[in-house]
Amino acid sequence: MIWLLSLGIALISLLIILVPAFLLYPAVCHGKIKSPRSAMLLLFSLWVLMLFFMTGMPTLDFHTLDFNCNIIPFRGLIDAPIQYGFNVLIFLPIGCFPSLLWAPFSKWKNILWLGFGLSLLIETAQLFTFRTTDIDDLIANTLGTAFGFLVAKGLGSLMQIEVTADQYRSQKEIWFMLATILTVILFQPLLSRVLWTSAIHFLY
C-alpha cells in the first residue's frame, strides 16, 4: 500500500510540472502537438529526463559537495567494461533524436558538441551528489552520441519526420525542453516530499 501511494505521489508531482509545460508548448514554440514530430520530441524529452534521474542530478531537496573524481582516461574500460558500454548505449538517443528533429544537429560537429556538453553538465553536477565525476563517462557518452548520429543517418530516409530548418524555432524548442527538464529535476522531489507529508498528515 505504501509503495503504491509513493508511486502515485511521484507521478502526481511529475504531472503538476509536465502538464502545464505540455499545454504551453504550442504557444511558446509555435509547434503542433498532434504530429509525429512532436511525439518524437516528447519521447526525446522523457529520455533526457530519465537520463538525468539515472545519473543522480542534484535537486533542491538533496545536494552535497563531493569531489570524488576519476581523471585517468579509459580506466573504466579496463575495470568495468560493461558499465562503459552502458554509458555508450544510454547516449545513443542523444545523437539520434536531435539530428532527426533539428537541422543544425544534422552536422556531426554540432551533435558531438551537444553530447559532450550534456555529458559535461551531468559530470559537473555530480560534484554535488554522492556519485563519481569520471572522465571515462565523458568519453563514453560522447562516443555514444557519435554512434547515435550514425544510426540517425541510417534511419533518416526511412522516417517521415519534419526536420526543422528554422534555427530560431529550433533554439526555442531546445531551451523550452531543457527548462522543463531542469524544472522537473530541481522541483519534482521537493514537491513530492510536500505531497507525501500532506498525505501522511491526512491518513494519520
C-alpha positions as CSV (number, residue, x, y, z in Angstrom):
1,M,0.0,0.0,0.0
2,I,2.8,2.4,0.9
3,W,4.7,1.8,-2.3
4,L,1.6,2.4,-4.3
5,L,0.9,5.7,-2.5
6,S,4.6,6.7,-3.0
7,L,4.4,5.9,-6.8
8,G,1.1,7.9,-7.1
9,I,2.6,10.9,-5.3
10,A,5.7,10.8,-7.6
11,L,3.5,10.6,-10.7
12,I,1.2,13.5,-9.5
13,S,4.2,15.7,-8.6
14,L,5.6,15.0,-12.1
15,L,2.4,15.7,-13.9
16,I,1.9,19.0,-12.0
17,I,5.0,20.2,-13.8
18,L,4.7,18.4,-17.2
19,V,1.1,19.1,-18.0
20,P,1.4,22.9,-17.9
21,A,4.6,22.6,-20.0
22,F,2.8,20.4,-22.5
23,L,0.0,22.9,-22.8
24,L,2.4,25.8,-23.2
25,Y,4.5,24.2,-25.9
26,P,2.4,25.2,-28.9
27,A,2.3,28.9,-27.8
28,V,6.0,29.1,-26.9
29,C,7.5,27.1,-29.7
30,H,4.9,27.6,-32.4
31,G,4.6,23.8,-32.9
32,K,1.7,21.5,-33.3
33,I,1.1,18.8,-30.6
34,K,-0.6,16.3,-32.9
35,S,2.2,15.3,-35.2
36,P,4.8,12.5,-35.4
37,R,7.5,15.1,-34.9
38,S,6.1,16.3,-31.6
39,A,5.7,12.7,-30.4
40,M,9.4,12.2,-31.1
41,L,10.2,15.5,-29.3
42,L,8.2,14.3,-26.3
43,L,9.9,10.9,-26.3
44,F,13.3,12.6,-26.5
45,S,12.4,14.9,-23.6
46,L,11.4,11.9,-21.5
47,W,14.6,10.1,-22.3
48,V,16.7,13.1,-21.3
49,L,14.7,13.4,-18.1
50,M,15.2,9.7,-17.4
51,L,18.9,10.1,-18.1
52,F,19.2,12.9,-15.6
53,F,17.4,10.8,-13.0
54,M,19.6,7.8,-13.6
55,T,22.8,9.8,-13.3
56,G,21.8,11.4,-10.0
57,M,21.4,15.1,-10.7
58,P,21.3,17.3,-7.5
59,T,17.9,18.7,-6.6
60,L,16.6,21.4,-4.2
61,D,15.7,18.6,-1.9
62,F,19.2,16.9,-1.9
63,H,22.6,18.2,-2.7
64,T,26.0,17.9,-1.2
65,L,29.6,18.7,-2.3
66,D,31.7,15.6,-3.0
67,F,35.0,15.9,-5.0
68,N,35.1,12.2,-5.8
69,C,36.7,12.2,-9.3
70,N,38.5,10.0,-11.8
71,I,40.7,11.9,-14.2
72,I,42.5,8.9,-15.7
73,P,41.1,8.1,-19.2
74,F,40.0,4.6,-20.2
75,R,40.4,3.2,-16.7
76,G,36.7,2.3,-16.7
77,L,37.2,0.4,-20.0
78,I,39.6,-1.9,-18.2
79,D,38.0,-2.1,-14.7
80,A,34.3,-2.0,-15.7
81,P,33.7,-2.6,-19.4
82,I,30.0,-3.4,-19.0
83,Q,29.4,0.0,-17.3
84,Y,31.5,1.7,-20.1
85,G,29.3,0.0,-22.7
86,F,26.1,1.0,-20.8
87,N,27.3,4.7,-20.9
88,V,27.7,4.4,-24.6
89,L,24.2,2.9,-25.1
90,I,22.3,5.5,-22.9
91,F,23.7,8.3,-25.0
92,L,22.7,6.8,-28.4
93,P,19.4,8.7,-28.4
94,I,21.3,12.0,-27.7
95,G,23.0,11.5,-31.0
96,C,19.9,10.2,-32.8
97,F,16.9,12.2,-31.9
98,P,18.3,15.8,-32.3
99,S,19.7,15.1,-35.7
100,L,16.2,13.9,-36.8
101,L,14.4,16.9,-35.1
102,W,16.6,19.9,-35.8
103,A,18.6,20.7,-38.9
104,P,21.6,22.3,-37.1
105,F,22.2,18.9,-35.4
106,S,22.3,17.1,-38.8
107,K,26.0,18.2,-38.8
108,W,28.3,15.8,-36.9
109,K,30.3,18.6,-35.2
110,N,27.2,20.1,-33.7
111,I,25.8,16.8,-32.5
112,L,29.1,15.9,-30.9
113,W,29.3,19.2,-29.1
114,L,25.8,18.6,-27.8
115,G,26.6,15.1,-26.5
116,F,29.9,16.4,-25.0
117,G,28.2,19.4,-23.4
118,L,25.3,17.4,-21.9
119,S,27.7,14.9,-20.5
120,L,29.9,17.6,-19.1
121,L,26.9,19.1,-17.4
122,I,26.0,15.8,-15.8
123,E,29.6,15.1,-14.7
124,T,29.9,18.6,-13.2
125,A,26.6,18.3,-11.5
126,Q,27.7,15.0,-9.9
127,L,30.2,17.0,-7.9
128,F,27.1,18.0,-5.8
129,T,25.9,14.4,-5.4
130,F,27.3,11.2,-4.0
131,R,28.3,9.9,-7.4
132,T,31.8,9.9,-9.0
133,T,32.7,12.5,-11.6
134,D,34.5,10.4,-14.2
135,I,36.4,11.4,-17.4
136,D,35.6,7.9,-18.8
137,D,31.9,8.7,-18.6
138,L,32.5,11.9,-20.6
139,I,34.4,9.9,-23.3
140,A,31.8,7.0,-23.4
141,N,28.9,9.4,-23.5
142,T,30.4,11.4,-26.4
143,L,31.2,8.1,-28.2
144,G,27.6,7.0,-27.7
145,T,26.4,10.3,-29.2
146,A,28.5,9.7,-32.3
147,F,27.1,6.2,-32.7
148,G,23.6,7.6,-32.3
149,F,24.3,10.1,-35.0
150,L,25.3,7.3,-37.4
151,V,22.1,5.4,-36.5
152,A,20.0,8.6,-37.3
153,K,21.8,8.9,-40.7
154,G,20.9,5.3,-41.5
155,L,17.3,5.6,-40.4
156,G,16.7,9.2,-41.7
157,S,15.5,8.1,-45.1
158,L,13.0,5.6,-43.6
159,M,11.4,8.0,-41.1
160,Q,8.9,10.7,-42.2
161,I,9.9,13.3,-39.6
162,E,9.8,17.0,-40.2
163,V,13.3,18.3,-39.6
164,T,13.0,21.9,-38.5
165,A,15.3,24.1,-40.6
166,D,14.2,27.3,-38.8
167,Q,17.1,27.9,-36.4
168,Y,15.0,30.3,-34.3
169,R,12.3,27.8,-33.7
170,S,14.9,25.1,-33.1
171,Q,16.5,27.2,-30.3
172,K,13.2,27.9,-28.7
173,E,12.3,24.2,-28.7
174,I,15.6,23.2,-27.2
175,W,15.6,25.8,-24.5
176,F,12.0,25.1,-23.6
177,M,12.7,21.4,-23.4
178,L,15.8,21.9,-21.2
179,A,14.0,24.4,-19.0
180,T,11.1,21.9,-18.5
181,I,13.5,19.0,-17.7
182,L,15.6,21.1,-15.3
183,T,12.4,22.3,-13.5
184,V,11.4,18.7,-13.0
185,I,14.8,17.7,-11.8
186,L,15.1,20.5,-9.3
187,F,11.5,20.8,-8.0
188,Q,9.8,17.3,-8.5
189,P,11.5,15.7,-5.5
190,L,10.7,18.7,-3.3
191,L,7.1,18.8,-4.5
192,S,6.8,15.0,-4.0
193,R,8.0,15.4,-0.4
194,V,5.5,18.1,0.3
195,L,2.7,15.9,-1.1
196,W,3.9,12.9,0.8
197,T,4.0,14.9,4.1
198,S,0.5,16.1,3.4
199,A,-0.7,12.6,2.7
200,I,0.8,11.3,5.9
201,H,-0.9,14.0,8.0
202,F,-4.2,13.3,6.2
203,L,-4.0,9.5,6.8
204,Y,-2.7,9.6,10.4
